[in-house]
Amino acid sequence: MCGADGCCGAGSRPSPAAPGSPGTAGICLGLAGLGFFLFGALNFFTHIGLIINTMG
């Protein structure tokens, strides 16, 4: 189904997202959150490694 009225063509509007789907903003926020989490995890383990390797 292409448009909200069921017809495909130059004047048809895209159908809205299904109820319960995250939508474009949700996907963007999810990817940003995942990137932020991975950056934080790498930052944490890098600093732990630096601290442990400089203790002796």
Backbone as XML, in Angstrom:
<?xml version="1.0"?>
<chain id="A" units="angstrom">
  <residue number="1" name="MET">
    <atom name="N" x="0.846" y="-1.177" z="0.000"/>
    <atom name="CA" x="0.000" y="0.000" z="0.000"/>
    <atom name="C" x="0.889" y="1.237" z="0.000"/>
  </residue>
  <residue number="2" name="CYS">
    <atom name="N" x="0.752" y="2.056" z="-1.025"/>
    <atom name="CA" x="1.643" y="3.209" z="-1.148"/>
    <atom name="C" x="1.134" y="4.413" z="-0.385"/>
  </residue>
  <residue number="3" name="GLY">
    <atom name="N" x="-0.076" y="4.836" z="-0.656"/>
    <atom name="CA" x="-0.590" y="6.041" z="-0.026"/>
    <atom name="C" x="-1.584" y="5.714" z="1.070"/>
  </residue>
  <residue number="4" name="ALA">
    <atom name="N" x="-2.002" y="6.769" z="1.760"/>
    <atom name="CA" x="-2.967" y="6.578" z="2.834"/>
    <atom name="C" x="-4.316" y="6.108" z="2.289"/>
  </residue>
  <residue number="5" name="ASP">
    <atom name="N" x="-4.599" y="6.465" z="1.031"/>
    <atom name="CA" x="-5.868" y="6.055" z="0.441"/>
    <atom name="C" x="-5.740" y="4.770" z="-0.378"/>
  </residue>
  <residue number="6" name="GLY">
    <atom name="N" x="-4.549" y="4.167" z="-0.406"/>
    <atom name="CA" x="-4.372" y="2.896" z="-1.071"/>
    <atom name="C" x="-3.944" y="2.984" z="-2.518"/>
  </residue>
  <residue number="7" name="CYS">
    <atom name="N" x="-3.795" y="4.193" z="-3.065"/>
    <atom name="CA" x="-3.386" y="4.297" z="-4.459"/>
    <atom name="C" x="-1.957" y="4.817" z="-4.537"/>
  </residue>
  <residue number="8" name="CYS">
    <atom name="N" x="-1.265" y="4.354" z="-5.568"/>
    <atom name="CA" x="0.110" y="4.788" z="-5.788"/>
    <atom name="C" x="0.120" y="5.760" z="-6.952"/>
  </residue>
  <residue number="9" name="GLY">
    <atom name="N" x="0.844" y="6.844" z="-6.811"/>
    <atom name="CA" x="0.924" y="7.805" z="-7.901"/>
    <atom name="C" x="1.685" y="9.039" z="-7.469"/>
  </residue>
  <residue number="10" name="ALA">
    <atom name="N" x="1.729" y="10.035" z="-8.355"/>
    <atom name="CA" x="2.513" y="11.241" z="-8.089"/>
    <atom name="C" x="1.918" y="12.050" z="-6.944"/>
  </residue>
  <residue number="11" name="GLY">
    <atom name="N" x="0.599" y="12.005" z="-6.789"/>
    <atom name="CA" x="-0.025" y="12.830" z="-5.768"/>
    <atom name="C" x="-0.336" y="12.096" z="-4.475"/>
  </residue>
  <residue number="12" name="SER">
    <atom name="N" x="0.058" y="10.829" z="-4.385"/>
    <atom name="CA" x="-0.291" y="10.076" z="-3.184"/>
    <atom name="C" x="0.661" y="10.415" z="-2.047"/>
  </residue>
  <residue number="13" name="ARG">
    <atom name="N" x="0.107" y="10.481" z="-0.870"/>
    <atom name="CA" x="0.916" y="10.769" z="0.317"/>
    <atom name="C" x="1.433" y="9.457" z="0.897"/>
  </residue>
  <residue number="14" name="PRO">
    <atom name="N" x="2.639" y="9.471" z="1.498"/>
    <atom name="CA" x="3.108" y="8.239" z="2.145"/>
    <atom name="C" x="2.229" y="7.895" z="3.332"/>
  </residue>
  <residue number="15" name="SER">
    <atom name="N" x="2.037" y="6.612" z="3.537"/>
    <atom name="CA" x="1.187" y="6.197" z="4.645"/>
    <atom name="C" x="1.911" y="6.443" z="5.964"/>
  </residue>
  <residue number="16" name="PRO">
    <atom name="N" x="1.196" y="6.835" z="7.005"/>
    <atom name="CA" x="1.851" y="7.088" z="8.288"/>
    <atom name="C" x="2.383" y="5.800" z="8.902"/>
  </residue>
  <residue number="17" name="ALA">
    <atom name="N" x="3.292" y="5.941" z="9.860"/>
    <atom name="CA" x="3.875" y="4.771" z="10.515"/>
    <atom name="C" x="2.793" y="4.016" z="11.274"/>
  </residue>
  <residue number="18" name="ALA">
    <atom name="N" x="2.954" y="2.728" z="11.359"/>
    <atom name="CA" x="1.991" y="1.897" z="12.072"/>
    <atom name="C" x="2.030" y="2.224" z="13.557"/>
  </residue>
  <residue number="19" name="PRO">
    <atom name="N" x="0.917" y="2.100" z="14.244"/>
    <atom name="CA" x="0.915" y="2.353" z="15.688"/>
    <atom name="C" x="1.865" y="1.410" z="16.411"/>
  </residue>
  <residue number="20" name="GLY">
    <atom name="N" x="2.655" y="1.963" z="17.287"/>
    <atom name="CA" x="3.606" y="1.160" z="18.030"/>
    <atom name="C" x="4.980" y="1.085" z="17.390"/>
  </residue>
  <residue number="21" name="SER">
    <atom name="N" x="5.125" y="1.553" z="16.152"/>
    <atom name="CA" x="6.442" y="1.549" z="15.524"/>
    <atom name="C" x="7.218" y="2.773" z="15.991"/>
  </residue>
  <residue number="22" name="PRO">
    <atom name="N" x="8.558" y="2.698" z="16.039"/>
    <atom name="CA" x="9.338" y="3.787" z="16.618"/>
    <atom name="C" x="9.341" y="5.060" z="15.775"/>
  </residue>
  <residue number="23" name="GLY">
    <atom name="N" x="9.199" y="4.966" z="14.478"/>
    <atom name="CA" x="9.229" y="6.155" z="13.640"/>
    <atom name="C" x="10.663" y="6.620" z="13.416"/>
  </residue>
  <residue number="24" name="THR">
    <atom name="N" x="10.810" y="7.647" z="12.598"/>
    <atom name="CA" x="12.141" y="8.140" z="12.244"/>
    <atom name="C" x="12.862" y="8.720" z="13.445"/>
  </residue>
  <residue number="25" name="ALA">
    <atom name="N" x="12.181" y="9.507" z="14.253"/>
    <atom name="CA" x="12.826" y="10.114" z="15.418"/>
    <atom name="C" x="13.274" y="9.057" z="16.419"/>
  </residue>
  <residue number="26" name="GLY">
    <atom name="N" x="12.464" y="8.028" z="16.603"/>
    <atom name="CA" x="12.835" y="6.962" z="17.527"/>
    <atom name="C" x="14.049" y="6.187" z="17.053"/>
  </residue>
  <residue number="27" name="ILE">
    <atom name="N" x="14.117" y="5.954" z="15.744"/>
    <atom name="CA" x="15.272" y="5.240" z="15.191"/>
    <atom name="C" x="16.528" y="6.085" z="15.347"/>
  </residue>
  <residue number="28" name="CYS">
    <atom name="N" x="16.433" y="7.374" z="15.059"/>
    <atom name="CA" x="17.598" y="8.263" z="15.195"/>
    <atom name="C" x="18.051" y="8.346" z="16.646"/>
  </residue>
  <residue number="29" name="LEU">
    <atom name="N" x="17.115" y="8.477" z="17.559"/>
    <atom name="CA" x="17.488" y="8.542" z="18.972"/>
    <atom name="C" x="18.064" y="7.219" z="19.453"/>
  </residue>
  <residue number="30" name="GLY">
    <atom name="N" x="17.528" y="6.117" z="18.956"/>
    <atom name="CA" x="18.060" y="4.812" z="19.330"/>
    <atom name="C" x="19.487" y="4.617" z="18.850"/>
  </residue>
  <residue number="31" name="LEU">
    <atom name="N" x="19.773" y="5.025" z="17.606"/>
    <atom name="CA" x="21.138" y="4.905" z="17.081"/>
    <atom name="C" x="22.093" y="5.830" z="17.830"/>
  </residue>
  <residue number="32" name="ALA">
    <atom name="N" x="21.631" y="7.033" z="18.158"/>
    <atom name="CA" x="22.477" y="7.950" z="18.915"/>
    <atom name="C" x="22.754" y="7.398" z="20.308"/>
  </residue>
  <residue number="33" name="GLY">
    <atom name="N" x="21.748" y="6.825" z="20.937"/>
    <atom name="CA" x="21.936" y="6.227" z="22.258"/>
    <atom name="C" x="22.877" y="5.038" z="22.217"/>
  </residue>
  <residue number="34" name="LEU">
    <atom name="N" x="22.769" y="4.223" z="21.173"/>
    <atom name="CA" x="23.664" y="3.073" z="21.033"/>
    <atom name="C" x="25.102" y="3.536" z="20.835"/>
  </residue>
  <residue number="35" name="GLY">
    <atom name="N" x="25.295" y="4.557" z="20.009"/>
    <atom name="CA" x="26.637" y="5.094" z="19.804"/>
    <atom name="C" x="27.205" y="5.680" z="21.086"/>
  </residue>
  <residue number="36" name="PHE">
    <atom name="N" x="26.388" y="6.391" z="21.828"/>
    <atom name="CA" x="26.816" y="6.975" z="23.098"/>
    <atom name="C" x="27.198" y="5.887" z="24.094"/>
  </residue>
  <residue number="37" name="PHE">
    <atom name="N" x="26.419" y="4.816" z="24.140"/>
    <atom name="CA" x="26.706" y="3.702" z="25.045"/>
    <atom name="C" x="28.022" y="3.020" z="24.676"/>
  </residue>
  <residue number="38" name="LEU">
    <atom name="N" x="28.221" y="2.762" z="23.378"/>
    <atom name="CA" x="29.463" y="2.116" z="22.946"/>
    <atom name="C" x="30.668" y="3.002" z="23.224"/>
  </residue>
  <residue number="39" name="PHE">
    <atom name="N" x="30.538" y="4.295" z="22.988"/>
    <atom name="CA" x="31.639" y="5.217" z="23.285"/>
    <atom name="C" x="31.962" y="5.192" z="24.771"/>
  </residue>
  <residue number="40" name="GLY">
    <atom name="N" x="30.949" y="5.213" z="25.611"/>
    <atom name="CA" x="31.165" y="5.176" z="27.052"/>
    <atom name="C" x="31.812" y="3.879" z="27.504"/>
  </residue>
  <residue number="41" name="ALA">
    <atom name="N" x="31.405" y="2.754" z="26.915"/>
    <atom name="CA" x="31.990" y="1.465" z="27.283"/>
    <atom name="C" x="33.459" y="1.410" z="26.883"/>
  </residue>
  <residue number="42" name="LEU">
    <atom name="N" x="33.776" y="1.859" z="25.675"/>
    <atom name="CA" x="35.175" y="1.867" z="25.244"/>
    <atom name="C" x="36.003" y="2.822" z="26.089"/>
  </residue>
  <residue number="43" name="ASN">
    <atom name="N" x="35.443" y="3.963" z="26.420"/>
    <atom name="CA" x="36.132" y="4.939" z="27.260"/>
    <atom name="C" x="36.422" y="4.342" z="28.635"/>
  </residue>
  <residue number="44" name="PHE">
    <atom name="N" x="35.457" y="3.662" z="29.208"/>
    <atom name="CA" x="35.615" y="3.054" z="30.532"/>
    <atom name="C" x="36.736" y="2.022" z="30.527"/>
  </residue>
  <residue number="45" name="PHE">
    <atom name="N" x="36.667" y="1.074" z="29.574"/>
    <atom name="CA" x="37.655" y="-0.007" z="29.555"/>
    <atom name="C" x="39.040" y="0.501" z="29.188"/>
  </residue>
  <residue number="46" name="THR">
    <atom name="N" x="39.122" y="1.539" z="28.343"/>
    <atom name="CA" x="40.424" y="2.124" z="28.024"/>
    <atom name="C" x="41.049" y="2.730" z="29.267"/>
  </residue>
  <residue number="47" name="HIS">
    <atom name="N" x="40.261" y="3.461" z="30.042"/>
    <atom name="CA" x="40.801" y="4.084" z="31.248"/>
    <atom name="C" x="41.172" y="3.045" z="32.305"/>
  </residue>
  <residue number="48" name="ILE">
    <atom name="N" x="40.373" y="1.997" z="32.426"/>
    <atom name="CA" x="40.722" y="0.927" z="33.367"/>
    <atom name="C" x="42.048" y="0.291" z="32.959"/>
  </residue>
  <residue number="49" name="GLY">
    <atom name="N" x="42.224" y="0.046" z="31.656"/>
    <atom name="CA" x="43.477" y="-0.529" z="31.174"/>
    <atom name="C" x="44.662" y="0.376" z="31.433"/>
  </residue>
  <residue number="50" name="LEU">
    <atom name="N" x="44.472" y="1.679" z="31.242"/>
    <atom name="CA" x="45.572" y="2.612" z="31.509"/>
    <atom name="C" x="45.925" y="2.655" z="32.978"/>
  </residue>
  <residue number="51" name="ILE">
    <atom name="N" x="44.931" y="2.609" z="33.839"/>
    <atom name="CA" x="45.186" y="2.657" z="35.282"/>
    <atom name="C" x="45.913" y="1.388" z="35.720"/>
  </residue>
  <residue number="52" name="ILE">
    <atom name="N" x="45.448" y="0.234" z="35.272"/>
    <atom name="CA" x="46.058" y="-1.028" z="35.686"/>
    <atom name="C" x="47.496" y="-1.142" z="35.169"/>
  </residue>
  <residue number="53" name="ASN">
    <atom name="N" x="47.725" y="-0.728" z="33.938"/>
    <atom name="CA" x="49.050" y="-0.871" z="33.339"/>
    <atom name="C" x="50.063" y="0.136" z="33.889"/>
  </residue>
  <residue number="54" name="THR">
    <atom name="N" x="49.607" y="1.163" z="34.571"/>
    <atom name="CA" x="50.556" y="2.144" z="35.133"/>
    <atom name="C" x="50.673" y="1.986" z="36.647"/>
  </residue>
  <residue number="55" name="MET">
    <atom name="N" x="50.064" y="0.968" z="37.229"/>
    <atom name="CA" x="50.125" y="0.801" z="38.686"/>
    <atom name="C" x="51.464" y="0.223" z="39.133"/>
  </residue>
  <residue number="56" name="GLY">
    <atom name="N" x="52.086" y="-0.598" z="38.318"/>
    <atom name="CA" x="53.280" y="-1.295" z="38.780"/>
    <atom name="C" x="54.488" y="-0.473" z="38.517"/>
  </residue>
</chain>
